[in-house]
């Protein structure tokens, strides 16, 4: 079995297939996990009202099994992932109704949870959601793959995947590989209709400890605390092709937005800023399942939810590749809903 792409989706699928007894080779054009997987914020926002309706059951199930998924990776790899279960505080407009799973907070409730948070007249809600540090998660997944017998070839760009009778052929710059099946997990580089959606974000390191315990999700910014003491601020959504340039003005704008809600951030030094390319699709739904070419499958287009959906995508795609009926109806995510999906 060949998987093209060693982001969190591709590596999680490789681990699931390996656990089921398959021999798996993962091909990565650059450094495994260095693209959108490591550039993400790591919010496991399964109840986000902006999540498209067909994806909500998958998101809920993936959030449910995420603690088990993380525990397995941490146990095998020995890498802690900063998996946190403190929840999210959402700040919504005064007239906003309470979305499902959102518990409204009084002023006293909010002050008790986050005494330094300023809500500027907005309604505050608590959501029981988890977070993980995507870079640490990726490190744990790669270490687990290595210890589980999954082969990952770095700096091996896939040029083409094609059906060839009873097997598939995968062209790289160096050679042509054969396998019984291949899965396109190349994220923003998957080919049409997947396209990159740029996101810029930053880390600050406030002087005080325990400045923030919960994720804060406001209309114009989100703020994510880490166990290291750093606080992530994000993020933009830009149609800028494969441009990964970090714009100083954009980073400053994000920091100003965050400091509006947490004033101490205004004087906190920026320790890092970056841009990632999320794999988007025209309908904001992932592509899961077979393509129109025998033996070639796709698991891509997860947009903002690649980290969250990694464990459930791995289970679903392992079933699909094996010819089994997955636990969820994935017809809404079929590659055939678009005119062309490249392998």
Backbone as numpy.savetxt, mean C-alpha at the origin, in Angstrom:
# Nx Ny Nz CAx CAy CAz Cx Cy Cz
6.86 -20.77 -11.08 6.02 -19.59 -11.08 6.91 -18.34 -11.08
6.61 -17.39 -11.96 7.35 -16.13 -12.01 6.42 -14.98 -11.63
6.90 -14.12 -10.75 6.19 -12.91 -10.39 7.04 -11.73 -10.84
6.45 -10.83 -11.60 7.14 -9.63 -12.05 6.79 -8.50 -11.09
7.79 -8.05 -10.33 7.57 -6.96 -9.38 7.73 -7.41 -7.94
8.71 -6.82 -7.23 8.98 -7.20 -5.84 8.59 -6.09 -4.89
7.39 -5.52 -5.11 6.79 -4.66 -4.10 6.05 -5.52 -3.10
5.28 -4.90 -2.23 4.62 -5.65 -1.17 3.57 -6.62 -1.74
2.94 -6.28 -2.86 1.97 -7.19 -3.46 2.68 -8.42 -4.01
3.72 -8.21 -4.81 4.43 -9.33 -5.41 5.09 -10.24 -4.40
5.73 -9.66 -3.39 6.41 -10.47 -2.39 5.41 -11.22 -1.51
4.30 -10.56 -1.15 3.28 -11.25 -0.34 2.69 -12.42 -1.11
2.44 -12.23 -2.40 1.94 -13.34 -3.21 2.98 -14.45 -3.31
4.23 -14.09 -3.48 5.29 -15.10 -3.54 5.33 -15.94 -2.27
5.18 -15.28 -1.13 5.19 -16.00 0.14 3.99 -16.94 0.26
2.83 -16.47 -0.17 1.63 -17.32 -0.12 1.79 -18.53 -1.04
2.28 -18.32 -2.24 2.48 -19.43 -3.18 3.53 -20.40 -2.65
4.59 -19.87 -2.06 5.64 -20.73 -1.50 5.10 -21.57 -0.35
4.27 -20.96 0.47 3.68 -21.71 1.58 2.81 -22.86 1.08
2.24 -22.69 -0.11 1.40 -23.73 -0.71 2.22 -24.72 -1.54
3.53 -24.58 -1.51 4.39 -25.57 -2.14 4.97 -25.21 -3.49
4.72 -24.01 -3.99 5.22 -23.62 -5.30 6.66 -23.14 -5.24
7.37 -23.33 -6.32 8.68 -22.72 -6.50 8.46 -21.36 -7.16
8.97 -20.30 -6.55 8.64 -18.95 -7.00 9.91 -18.14 -7.26
9.92 -17.49 -8.42 10.98 -16.56 -8.79 10.35 -15.18 -8.96
10.89 -14.19 -8.24 10.40 -12.82 -8.34 11.46 -11.98 -9.05
11.02 -11.25 -10.06 11.92 -10.40 -10.84 11.61 -8.94 -10.55
12.63 -8.17 -10.23 12.45 -6.76 -9.87 13.41 -5.90 -10.68
12.87 -4.84 -11.30 13.67 -4.00 -12.19 14.72 -3.18 -11.46
14.48 -2.91 -10.18 15.44 -2.10 -9.42 15.72 -2.78 -8.09
15.55 -2.05 -6.99 15.73 -2.64 -5.66 14.38 -3.04 -5.11
14.21 -4.26 -4.64 12.91 -4.72 -4.16 12.31 -3.79 -3.09
11.06 -3.43 -3.30 10.33 -2.63 -2.31 10.65 -1.16 -2.30
11.49 -0.68 -3.22 11.92 0.71 -3.17 10.97 1.69 -3.84
9.93 1.19 -4.49 9.01 2.10 -5.18 7.82 2.43 -4.27
6.60 2.25 -4.74 5.44 2.75 -3.99 5.26 2.07 -2.64
5.71 0.81 -2.50 5.52 0.11 -1.23 6.21 0.82 -0.08
7.47 1.22 -0.29 8.21 1.90 0.77 7.87 3.38 0.86
7.24 3.91 -0.17 6.90 5.34 -0.17 5.54 5.61 0.45
4.82 4.58 0.84 3.46 4.73 1.35 3.45 5.23 2.80
2.26 5.64 3.25 2.11 6.11 4.63 1.86 4.97 5.61
1.26 3.88 5.12 1.01 2.73 5.98 -0.25 2.80 6.80
-1.19 3.66 6.41 -2.49 3.70 7.10 -3.36 2.57 6.56
-3.85 1.72 7.44 -4.69 0.59 7.04 -6.16 1.01 7.17
-6.56 1.91 6.26 -7.85 2.60 6.38 -8.96 1.82 5.71
-9.34 0.72 6.33 -10.35 -0.16 5.73 -11.74 0.46 5.69
-12.02 1.43 6.56 -13.36 2.03 6.61 -13.41 3.41 5.98
-12.39 3.78 5.24 -12.37 5.09 4.58 -13.58 5.21 3.66
-14.43 6.24 3.84 -15.61 6.37 2.99 -15.28 6.61 1.53
-14.03 6.99 1.23 -13.63 7.18 -0.16 -13.26 5.87 -0.86
-13.18 4.78 -0.10 -12.88 3.49 -0.71 -14.04 3.08 -1.61
-13.77 2.75 -2.88 -14.86 2.34 -3.78 -15.64 1.16 -3.22
-16.94 1.19 -3.39 -17.83 0.19 -2.81 -17.41 -1.25 -3.13
-17.06 -1.60 -4.37 -16.71 -3.00 -4.65 -15.48 -3.49 -3.88
-14.68 -2.57 -3.36 -13.44 -2.96 -2.69 -13.58 -3.06 -1.18
-14.71 -2.65 -0.64 -14.81 -2.53 0.82 -14.76 -3.86 1.55
-15.36 -4.89 0.98 -15.31 -6.19 1.66 -13.90 -6.75 1.67
-13.15 -6.55 0.59 -11.76 -6.98 0.56 -10.94 -6.20 1.57
-11.17 -4.88 1.64 -10.42 -4.05 2.57 -10.69 -4.47 4.01
-11.95 -4.75 4.32 -12.31 -5.15 5.69 -11.66 -6.48 6.06
-11.69 -7.43 5.14 -11.09 -8.73 5.44 -9.58 -8.63 5.54
-8.97 -7.82 4.68 -7.52 -7.69 4.75 -7.09 -7.02 6.05
-7.86 -6.04 6.50 -7.57 -5.41 7.79 -7.72 -6.42 8.93
-8.70 -7.30 8.81 -8.92 -8.30 9.86 -7.75 -9.27 9.97
-7.19 -9.69 8.83 -6.12 -10.68 8.87 -4.74 -10.03 8.94
-4.68 -8.70 8.90 -3.38 -8.03 8.89 -2.55 -8.33 10.14
-3.13 -8.35 11.34 -2.30 -8.68 12.51 -1.63 -10.04 12.40
-2.35 -11.03 11.88 -1.79 -12.36 11.68 -0.67 -12.32 10.63
-0.91 -11.59 9.58 0.07 -11.43 8.49 1.35 -10.79 9.01
1.22 -9.71 9.77 2.38 -9.02 10.33 3.12 -9.92 11.32
2.36 -10.59 12.17 2.99 -11.45 13.18 3.84 -12.54 12.53
3.34 -13.10 11.44 4.10 -14.14 10.74 5.39 -13.58 10.14
5.29 -12.41 9.52 6.48 -11.79 8.94 7.50 -11.45 10.02
7.03 -10.89 11.12 7.94 -10.52 12.20 8.60 -11.75 12.82
7.82 -12.81 12.98 8.35 -14.02 13.60 9.45 -14.64 12.75
9.21 -14.75 11.45 10.19 -15.41 10.57 11.40 -14.52 10.32
11.16 -13.23 10.12 12.24 -12.32 9.74 13.02 -11.76 10.92
12.37 -11.65 12.08 12.99 -10.99 13.22 12.97 -9.47 13.11
12.22 -8.94 12.15 12.14 -7.49 11.92 10.83 -6.96 12.48
10.90 -5.98 13.38 9.70 -5.33 13.90 9.19 -4.32 12.89
7.88 -4.27 12.69 7.30 -3.44 11.62 6.61 -2.18 12.13
6.69 -1.90 13.42 5.99 -0.75 14.00 4.49 -0.80 13.70
3.92 -1.99 13.86 2.48 -2.18 13.69 1.78 -1.60 14.91
0.93 -0.62 14.70 0.30 0.12 15.79 -1.22 0.04 15.66
-1.89 -0.12 16.81 -3.34 -0.30 16.83 -4.04 0.81 17.62
-3.51 2.03 17.51 -4.03 3.14 18.31 -5.26 3.80 17.72
-5.48 3.61 16.43 -6.67 4.19 15.81 -6.40 5.53 15.14
-7.45 6.04 14.49 -7.38 7.28 13.71 -8.41 8.28 14.21
-8.02 9.54 14.21 -8.96 10.62 14.46 -9.21 11.33 13.13
-10.45 11.32 12.69 -10.82 11.99 11.44 -11.47 13.32 11.77
-11.04 14.36 11.10 -11.63 15.69 11.25 -12.43 15.98 9.99
-13.74 16.17 10.17 -14.65 16.39 9.04 -15.38 17.71 9.22
-15.98 18.18 8.15 -16.72 19.44 8.18 -17.87 19.42 9.17
-18.30 20.61 9.58 -19.34 20.73 10.60 -20.63 20.03 10.21
-20.95 20.02 8.92 -22.21 19.44 8.46 -22.09 17.97 8.07
-20.89 17.40 8.21 -20.67 16.02 7.77 -21.42 15.03 8.65
-22.00 14.02 7.99 -22.64 12.95 8.75 -21.58 11.92 9.14
-21.92 11.10 10.10 -20.96 10.12 10.61 -20.91 8.90 9.69
-19.77 8.64 9.01 -19.66 7.44 8.19 -19.70 6.18 9.05
-20.00 5.07 8.42 -20.04 3.80 9.13 -18.69 3.51 9.77
-18.73 3.11 11.05 -17.51 2.79 11.77 -16.84 3.97 12.43
-17.41 5.18 12.27 -16.85 6.39 12.87 -17.63 6.72 14.15
-16.92 6.91 15.24 -17.55 7.27 16.52 -17.27 8.75 16.80
-18.31 9.52 16.95 -18.14 10.96 17.15 -17.51 11.25 18.50
-16.59 12.21 18.51 -15.88 12.60 19.73 -16.35 13.97 20.20
-16.60 14.08 21.49 -16.87 15.39 22.07 -15.55 16.15 22.20
-15.64 17.42 22.54 -14.43 18.21 22.75 -13.58 17.60 23.86
-14.25 17.12 24.93 -13.51 16.50 26.02 -12.85 15.19 25.58
-13.60 14.41 24.80 -13.03 13.15 24.28 -11.78 13.42 23.47
-11.87 14.41 22.58 -10.73 14.72 21.72 -9.53 15.20 22.54
-9.79 16.04 23.52 -8.70 16.54 24.35 -8.04 15.42 25.14
-8.84 14.47 25.58 -8.29 13.34 26.33 -7.41 12.48 25.43
-7.83 12.27 24.18 -7.06 11.43 23.27 -5.83 12.15 22.72
-6.01 13.41 22.32 -4.92 14.18 21.73 -4.98 15.62 22.23
-4.40 15.90 23.38 -4.54 17.22 24.00 -3.94 18.36 23.18
-3.02 18.08 22.28 -2.38 19.15 21.50 -3.06 19.40 20.15
-4.04 18.60 19.83 -4.68 18.69 18.51 -5.71 19.81 18.48
-5.65 20.64 17.45 -6.59 21.75 17.25 -7.49 21.39 16.08
-8.80 21.40 16.30 -9.69 20.92 15.23 -10.32 22.02 14.38
-10.18 23.28 14.76 -10.65 24.40 13.96 -12.14 24.29 13.61
-12.94 23.93 14.61 -14.38 23.89 14.44 -14.91 22.67 13.71
-14.04 21.78 13.30 -14.49 20.58 12.59 -14.96 19.52 13.57
-15.82 18.64 13.08 -16.23 17.50 13.88 -15.09 16.49 13.94
-14.96 15.85 15.09 -13.91 14.84 15.27 -14.56 13.47 15.46
-13.96 12.47 14.83 -14.44 11.10 14.93 -13.26 10.16 15.19
-13.55 9.08 15.92 -12.53 8.07 16.16 -12.86 6.84 15.31
-11.82 6.28 14.67 -11.96 5.06 13.89 -10.91 4.07 14.37
-11.34 2.84 14.62 -10.40 1.82 15.07 -9.66 1.26 13.86
-8.58 1.91 13.47 -7.77 1.49 12.35 -6.32 1.33 12.81
-5.57 0.53 12.07 -4.19 0.25 12.40 -3.25 0.97 11.44
-1.98 1.01 11.81 -0.93 1.52 10.91 0.27 0.59 10.99
1.11 0.69 9.97 2.35 -0.06 9.93 3.37 0.82 9.21
4.63 0.64 9.52 5.67 1.36 8.79 5.98 0.56 7.53
5.63 1.07 6.35 5.80 0.28 5.12 7.24 -0.12 4.83
8.19 0.72 5.20 9.59 0.36 4.94 10.00 -0.84 5.79
9.59 -0.83 7.04 9.91 -1.96 7.92 9.12 -3.20 7.49
7.88 -3.01 7.06 7.08 -4.13 6.57 7.74 -4.76 5.35
8.21 -3.93 4.44 8.87 -4.43 3.24 10.15 -5.17 3.60
10.89 -4.63 4.55 12.12 -5.29 4.99 11.80 -6.66 5.60
10.73 -6.73 6.39 10.34 -8.00 7.00 9.88 -9.00 5.94
9.13 -8.52 4.95 8.63 -9.41 3.90 9.78 -9.97 3.06
10.75 -9.13 2.74 11.89 -9.59 1.94 12.75 -10.59 2.71
12.96 -10.32 3.99 13.73 -11.25 4.81 13.00 -12.58 4.95
11.68 -12.53 5.10 10.88 -13.75 5.19 10.96 -14.53 3.89
10.89 -13.82 2.77 10.99 -14.49 1.47 12.32 -15.21 1.33
13.40 -14.54 1.71 14.73 -15.15 1.61 14.82 -16.41 2.46
14.24 -16.36 3.67 14.32 -17.51 4.57 13.33 -18.61 4.19
12.37 -18.27 3.33 11.35 -19.25 2.94 11.67 -19.92 1.61
12.76 -19.53 0.99 13.13 -20.18 -0.27 12.58 -19.52 -1.51
12.09 -18.28 -1.39 11.66 -17.52 -2.57 12.88 -16.83 -3.16
13.10 -17.02 -4.46 14.23 -16.36 -5.11 13.79 -15.00 -5.65
14.53 -13.97 -5.31 14.26 -12.62 -5.81 15.49 -12.13 -6.56
15.30 -11.81 -7.83 16.40 -11.30 -8.65 16.26 -9.79 -8.78
17.23 -9.09 -8.24 17.24 -7.64 -8.29 17.77 -7.14 -9.63
17.38 -5.93 -9.98 17.87 -5.27 -11.19 17.67 -6.17 -12.42
16.52 -6.78 -12.48 16.16 -7.65 -13.61 14.83 -7.17 -14.16
14.88 -6.32 -15.14 13.66 -5.72 -15.69 12.97 -6.69 -16.64
11.67 -6.84 -16.46 10.87 -7.67 -17.36 10.53 -6.86 -18.60
10.92 -7.37 -19.76 10.67 -6.69 -21.03 9.34 -7.12 -21.65
8.99 -8.39 -21.49 7.75 -8.91 -22.08 7.39 -10.22 -21.41
6.09 -10.49 -21.37 5.58 -11.78 -20.90 4.62 -12.28 -21.97
4.76 -13.53 -22.38 3.89 -14.07 -23.43 3.56 -15.53 -23.16
2.42 -15.94 -23.64 2.02 -17.34 -23.58 2.76 -18.11 -24.67
3.15 -19.34 -24.34 3.87 -20.19 -25.29 3.43 -21.63 -25.11
2.23 -21.92 -25.58 1.69 -23.26 -25.44 1.31 -23.57 -24.01
1.96 -24.56 -23.43 1.63 -25.00 -22.07 2.37 -24.23 -21.00
3.16 -23.22 -21.40 3.91 -22.45 -20.42 3.93 -20.98 -20.84
4.60 -20.17 -20.06 4.78 -18.76 -20.42 6.27 -18.47 -20.51
6.59 -17.44 -21.28 7.97 -17.00 -21.42 8.08 -15.56 -20.96
9.12 -15.29 -20.20 9.35 -13.96 -19.66 10.71 -13.47 -20.17
10.68 -12.40 -20.94 11.92 -11.83 -21.46 12.48 -10.80 -20.49
13.77 -10.92 -20.19 14.51 -9.90 -19.45 15.63 -9.39 -20.35
16.37 -8.43 -19.87 17.49 -7.92 -20.67 18.55 -8.99 -20.87
18.63 -9.93 -19.92 19.70 -10.93 -19.97 19.30 -12.21 -20.69
18.05 -12.65 -20.51 17.65 -13.93 -21.08 16.14 -14.07 -21.12
15.68 -15.23 -21.56 14.25 -15.57 -21.57 14.02 -16.72 -20.61
13.07 -16.53 -19.69 12.77 -17.52 -18.66 11.43 -18.18 -18.97
11.30 -19.44 -18.58 10.06 -20.18 -18.78 9.45 -20.56 -17.44
8.13 -20.59 -17.38 7.42 -20.99 -16.16 6.03 -21.47 -16.53
5.37 -22.11 -15.57 4.02 -22.57 -15.84 3.03 -21.40 -15.85
3.37 -20.31 -15.15 2.50 -19.14 -15.10 3.32 -17.94 -14.65
2.78 -16.75 -14.90 3.43 -15.52 -14.47 2.37 -14.53 -14.02
2.75 -13.70 -13.04 1.83 -12.70 -12.50 2.48 -11.33 -12.60
1.76 -10.39 -13.19 2.22 -9.01 -13.31 1.87 -8.25 -12.03
2.89 -7.97 -11.24 2.73 -7.20 -10.00 3.64 -5.97 -10.04
3.74 -5.34 -11.19 4.73 -4.29 -11.38 4.24 -2.90 -10.99
3.11 -2.81 -10.32 2.65 -1.53 -9.82 2.47 -0.50 -10.92
3.01 0.69 -10.70 2.85 1.77 -11.67 3.48 1.45 -13.01
4.36 0.45 -13.06 5.02 0.04 -14.30 4.33 -1.16 -14.95
3.09 -1.45 -14.56 2.40 -2.63 -15.06 1.96 -2.52 -16.51
1.86 -1.30 -17.03 1.34 -1.10 -18.37 -0.12 -0.71 -18.34
-0.63 -0.22 -19.46 -2.01 0.25 -19.56 -2.99 -0.84 -19.13
-4.07 -0.44 -18.44 -4.50 0.92 -18.12 -3.93 1.50 -16.83
-3.01 0.78 -16.18 -2.41 1.29 -14.95 -1.52 2.48 -15.27
-1.63 3.53 -14.47 -0.77 4.69 -14.66 -0.32 5.21 -13.30
0.83 5.89 -13.24 1.36 6.38 -11.96 0.57 7.57 -11.44
0.35 7.57 -10.13 -0.28 8.71 -9.45 0.71 9.14 -8.36
1.34 10.26 -8.59 2.43 10.73 -7.73 1.92 11.20 -6.38
2.66 10.87 -5.34 2.36 11.35 -3.99 3.61 11.84 -3.29
3.59 13.08 -2.82 4.72 13.63 -2.08 4.39 13.67 -0.60
5.39 13.41 0.24 5.19 13.42 1.69 6.52 13.66 2.38
6.47 13.76 3.71 7.67 14.10 4.46 7.63 13.52 5.86
8.81 13.47 6.47 8.95 13.14 7.88 9.47 14.36 8.63
8.91 14.63 9.80 9.47 15.61 10.72 9.79 14.89 12.02
10.67 15.49 12.80 11.01 14.93 14.11 10.84 16.03 15.16
9.68 16.06 15.82 9.45 17.08 16.86 10.39 16.90 18.04
10.60 17.97 18.76 11.47 17.91 19.94 10.83 17.08 21.05
9.55 17.31 21.31 8.89 16.61 22.40 8.56 15.17 22.05
8.55 14.33 23.05 8.15 12.94 22.88 6.64 12.80 23.04
6.08 11.77 22.39 4.66 11.47 22.52 3.77 12.66 22.17
4.18 13.39 21.14 3.38 14.53 20.71 2.04 14.08 20.14
2.04 12.92 19.49 0.84 12.43 18.82 0.79 10.91 18.95
-0.37 10.39 19.33 -0.54 8.95 19.51 -1.39 8.31 18.41
-2.26 9.09 17.81 -3.20 8.58 16.81 -2.91 9.19 15.45
-3.28 8.49 14.41 -3.28 9.10 13.08 -4.33 10.21 13.07
-4.00 11.32 12.44 -4.97 12.39 12.23 -5.21 12.50 10.73
-6.47 12.37 10.34 -6.83 12.45 8.93 -7.78 13.63 8.76
-7.25 14.72 8.21 -8.03 15.93 7.96 -8.29 16.05 6.47
-9.18 16.94 6.05 -9.49 17.05 4.63 -8.29 17.39 3.75
-7.32 18.12 4.28 -6.21 18.60 3.46 -4.86 17.96 3.78
-4.83 17.04 4.74 -3.55 16.45 5.12 -3.80 15.26 6.04
-2.85 14.33 6.09 -2.89 13.32 7.15 -1.55 13.31 7.86
-1.61 12.93 9.14 -0.45 12.98 10.02 -0.35 11.62 10.72
0.80 10.97 10.58 0.95 9.59 11.05 2.15 9.48 11.98
1.92 9.17 13.26 3.05 9.01 14.19 3.73 7.66 14.02
5.04 7.63 14.27 5.81 6.40 14.24 6.41 6.15 15.62
6.71 4.89 15.88 7.33 4.54 17.14 8.70 5.15 17.32
9.35 5.52 16.23 10.68 6.12 16.27 10.66 7.55 16.78
9.47 8.15 16.88 9.35 9.55 17.24 9.16 10.47 16.05
9.42 9.97 14.86 9.15 10.75 13.66 7.65 10.81 13.39
7.24 11.83 12.68 5.84 11.97 12.29 5.79 12.18 10.79
5.01 11.36 10.11 4.85 11.46 8.67 3.72 12.42 8.35
3.91 13.24 7.34 2.90 14.18 6.86 2.71 13.93 5.37
1.47 13.73 4.96 1.21 13.49 3.54 -0.20 13.88 3.18
-0.56 13.67 2.00 0.26 13.44 0.82 -0.53 13.98 -0.36
0.17 14.25 -1.44 -0.49 14.75 -2.64 -0.95 13.60 -3.51
-1.84 13.87 -4.44 -2.21 12.94 -5.51 -2.08 13.71 -6.81
-1.07 13.35 -7.61 -0.75 14.13 -8.80 -0.65 13.22 -10.03
-1.18 13.70 -11.13 -0.99 13.04 -12.41 0.23 13.68 -13.07
1.38 13.12 -12.82 2.63 13.72 -13.29 3.50 12.69 -14.00
2.88 11.63 -14.51 3.66 10.59 -15.17 4.61 9.93 -14.19
5.82 9.64 -14.65 6.80 8.97 -13.81 7.75 9.95 -13.13
7.34 11.19 -13.05 8.13 12.22 -12.37 8.11 11.97 -10.87
9.30 11.87 -10.26 9.42 11.67 -8.81 10.16 12.82 -8.15
10.16 13.97 -8.82 10.82 15.14 -8.25 10.03 15.62 -7.03
10.75 15.91 -5.96 10.14 16.45 -4.74 10.20 17.98 -4.82
9.03 18.60 -4.76 8.93 20.06 -4.87 8.95 20.69 -3.48
9.90 21.56 -3.24 10.03 22.20 -1.93 8.75 22.93 -1.54
8.12 23.61 -2.49 6.89 24.35 -2.18 5.78 23.42 -1.75
5.70 22.25 -2.38 4.66 21.28 -2.01 4.90 20.74 -0.61
6.14 20.42 -0.29 6.47 19.91 1.04 6.15 20.96 2.11
6.48 22.20 1.85 6.18 23.26 2.80 4.68 23.43 2.97
3.94 23.30 1.88 2.49 23.43 1.96 1.88 22.32 2.82
2.40 21.10 2.68 1.93 20.00 3.52 2.25 20.25 4.98
3.45 20.74 5.25 3.85 20.99 6.64 3.00 22.09 7.26
2.71 23.13 6.50 1.84 24.20 7.01 0.45 23.66 7.32
-0.06 22.80 6.44 -1.38 22.21 6.68 -1.38 21.37 7.95
-0.31 20.59 8.16 -0.23 19.76 9.37 -0.12 20.61 10.62
0.66 21.69 10.55 0.86 22.56 11.72 -0.42 23.30 12.10
-1.34 23.42 11.19 -2.63 24.03 11.51 -3.34 23.21 12.58
-3.20 21.89 12.51 -3.86 21.00 13.46 -2.96 20.63 14.65
-1.67 20.63 14.42 -0.71 20.28 15.47 0.39 21.34 15.43
0.18 22.46 16.11 1.07 23.62 15.95 2.55 23.33 16.19
2.88 22.38 17.05 4.29 22.08 17.32 5.03 21.60 16.07
4.30 21.11 15.09 4.96 20.64 13.88 5.55 21.79 13.06
5.04 22.99 13.27 5.51 24.13 12.50 6.99 24.42 12.70
7.51 24.09 13.87 8.94 24.32 14.15 9.76 23.04 14.13
9.13 21.93 13.79 9.85 20.65 13.77 10.70 20.55 12.50
11.92 20.08 12.62 12.77 19.96 11.43 12.29 18.85 10.50
12.35 19.12 9.21 12.06 18.10 8.21 13.30 17.21 8.08
13.13 15.93 8.33 14.28 15.02 8.27 14.33 14.23 6.96
13.21 14.23 6.23 13.18 13.51 4.96 11.94 13.92 4.18
12.05 13.97 2.88 10.89 14.16 2.01 11.09 13.31 0.76
10.00 12.85 0.17 10.12 11.95 -0.97 8.83 11.96 -1.77
8.90 11.32 -2.92 7.73 11.13 -3.77 7.65 9.67 -4.19
6.43 9.14 -4.19 6.20 7.77 -4.64 5.18 7.77 -5.76
5.16 6.68 -6.52 4.24 6.56 -7.65 3.26 5.42 -7.37
2.03 5.79 -7.03 1.00 4.79 -6.77 0.47 4.25 -8.10
0.13 2.97 -8.15 -0.44 2.42 -9.39 -1.96 2.65 -9.43
-2.40 3.58 -10.26 -3.82 3.89 -10.36 -4.46 3.28 -11.59
-5.76 3.11 -11.54 -6.54 2.65 -12.69 -7.66 3.65 -12.95
-8.28 3.60 -14.12 -9.33 4.58 -14.43 -10.50 4.58 -13.45
-10.81 3.44 -12.82 -11.93 3.38 -11.88 -11.47 3.25 -10.43
-10.19 3.41 -10.17 -9.61 3.34 -8.82 -9.78 1.97 -8.17
-10.01 0.95 -8.96 -10.09 -0.42 -8.45 -8.87 -1.20 -8.94
-8.40 -2.15 -8.14 -7.26 -2.95 -8.59 -7.63 -3.88 -9.74
-6.62 -4.44 -10.35 -6.79 -5.46 -11.38 -6.31 -6.77 -10.79
-7.23 -7.73 -10.66 -6.93 -9.01 -10.03 -7.48 -10.13 -10.89
-6.64 -11.10 -11.23 -7.13 -12.27 -11.94 -6.38 -12.53 -13.23
-6.95 -13.40 -14.07 -6.29 -13.73 -15.33 -6.38 -12.59 -16.34
-5.41 -12.53 -17.23 -5.49 -11.63 -18.38 -6.09 -12.44 -19.53
-6.10 -11.86 -20.72 -6.63 -12.59 -21.87 -5.60 -13.53 -22.49
-4.43 -13.64 -21.87 -3.39 -14.54 -22.34 -3.25 -15.72 -21.39
-3.35 -16.95 -21.87 -3.29 -18.12 -20.99 -2.02 -18.15 -20.14
-2.21 -18.43 -18.87 -1.10 -18.56 -17.95 -0.54 -17.26 -17.43
-1.12 -16.14 -17.84 -0.63 -14.83 -17.41 -1.71 -14.14 -16.59
-1.33 -13.68 -15.39 -2.26 -13.08 -14.45 -1.79 -11.68 -14.07
-2.68 -10.92 -13.45 -2.33 -9.57 -13.01 -2.82 -9.35 -11.58
-1.97 -8.71 -10.79 -2.34 -8.26 -9.44 -1.70 -6.90 -9.27
-2.41 -5.87 -9.66 -1.83 -4.54 -9.73 -2.93 -3.49 -9.62
-2.54 -2.21 -9.68 -3.52 -1.13 -9.67 -4.16 -0.87 -8.33
-3.45 -1.12 -7.23 -4.04 -0.98 -5.90 -4.11 0.47 -5.42
-3.56 1.39 -6.17 -3.62 2.82 -5.89 -3.14 3.11 -4.47
-4.03 3.60 -3.59 -3.62 3.99 -2.24 -3.69 2.84 -1.24
-4.08 1.65 -1.67 -4.37 0.58 -0.73 -3.49 -0.65 -0.89
-2.32 -0.48 -1.49 -1.46 -1.64 -1.69 -1.00 -2.29 -0.41
-0.63 -1.49 0.58 -0.19 -2.06 1.86 -1.35 -2.79 2.53
-2.48 -2.12 2.63 -3.65 -2.73 3.28 -4.06 -4.02 2.59
-4.10 -4.03 1.27 -4.66 -5.17 0.53 -3.66 -6.27 0.25
-2.42 -6.12 0.69 -1.41 -7.13 0.38 -1.79 -8.54 0.85
-2.19 -8.73 2.11 -2.46 -10.11 2.53 -3.66 -10.74 1.83
-4.73 -9.99 1.60 -5.90 -10.58 0.95 -5.63 -10.79 -0.53
-4.88 -9.88 -1.15 -4.52 -10.08 -2.56 -3.71 -11.35 -2.72
-2.78 -11.60 -1.80 -1.96 -12.81 -1.88 -2.82 -14.06 -1.82
-3.79 -14.08 -0.92 -4.64 -15.27 -0.80 -5.52 -15.45 -2.04
-6.11 -14.35 -2.50 -6.99 -14.43 -3.66 -6.22 -14.90 -4.89
-5.07 -14.28 -5.15 -4.33 -14.60 -6.36 -3.71 -15.99 -6.30
-3.33 -16.45 -5.13 -2.82 -17.82 -5.02 -3.91 -18.82 -5.39
-5.14 -18.54 -4.99 -6.27 -19.39 -5.39 -6.50 -19.32 -6.89
-6.51 -18.13 -7.44 -6.79 -17.94 -8.86 -5.75 -18.66 -9.71
-4.48 -18.49 -9.37 -3.40 -19.13 -10.13 -3.53 -20.65 -10.07
-4.00 -21.15 -8.93 -4.16 -22.60 -8.77 -5.46 -23.13 -9.39
-6.26 -22.24 -9.96 -7.51 -22.66 -10.57 -8.64 -22.87 -9.58
-8.49 -22.32 -8.36 -9.53 -22.45 -7.34 -10.40 -21.19 -7.30
-11.61 -21.36 -6.78 -12.50 -20.22 -6.61 -12.05 -19.44 -5.37
-11.72 -18.16 -5.51 -11.31 -17.39 -4.33 -12.48 -17.11 -3.41
-12.19 -16.69 -2.18 -13.25 -16.48 -1.21 -14.11 -15.26 -1.52
-13.62 -14.37 -2.38 -14.38 -13.19 -2.77 -14.68 -13.22 -4.26
-15.80 -12.62 -4.61 -16.15 -12.43 -6.01 -15.26 -11.29 -6.54
-14.39 -11.60 -7.48 -13.44 -10.59 -7.96 -13.78 -10.13 -9.38
-15.01 -10.34 -9.81 -15.36 -9.94 -11.18 -15.23 -8.44 -11.38
-15.47 -7.65 -10.32 -15.34 -6.19 -10.46 -13.90 -5.76 -10.71
-12.94 -6.66 -10.46 -11.53 -6.33 -10.61 -10.91 -7.00 -11.82
-11.74 -7.58 -12.67 -11.23 -8.34 -13.82 -10.49 -7.44 -14.79
-9.40 -7.96 -15.33 -8.65 -7.21 -16.35 -9.50 -6.94 -17.58
-10.46 -7.80 -17.84 -11.28 -7.68 -19.05 -12.20 -6.46 -19.04
-12.34 -5.77 -17.89 -13.19 -4.58 -17.89 -12.57 -3.42 -18.65
-11.30 -3.53 -18.95 -10.60 -2.54 -19.76 -10.30 -3.14 -21.13
-10.14 -2.30 -22.09 -9.94 -2.77 -23.46 -8.66 -3.58 -23.59
-7.60 -3.10 -22.93 -6.32 -3.81 -23.02 -5.64 -3.76 -21.66
-5.08 -4.86 -21.27 -4.21 -4.93 -20.10 -2.96 -5.67 -20.53
-1.84 -4.97 -20.51 -0.60 -5.60 -20.94 -0.10 -6.59 -19.90
0.59 -7.61 -20.36 1.09 -8.64 -19.46 2.34 -8.22 -18.75
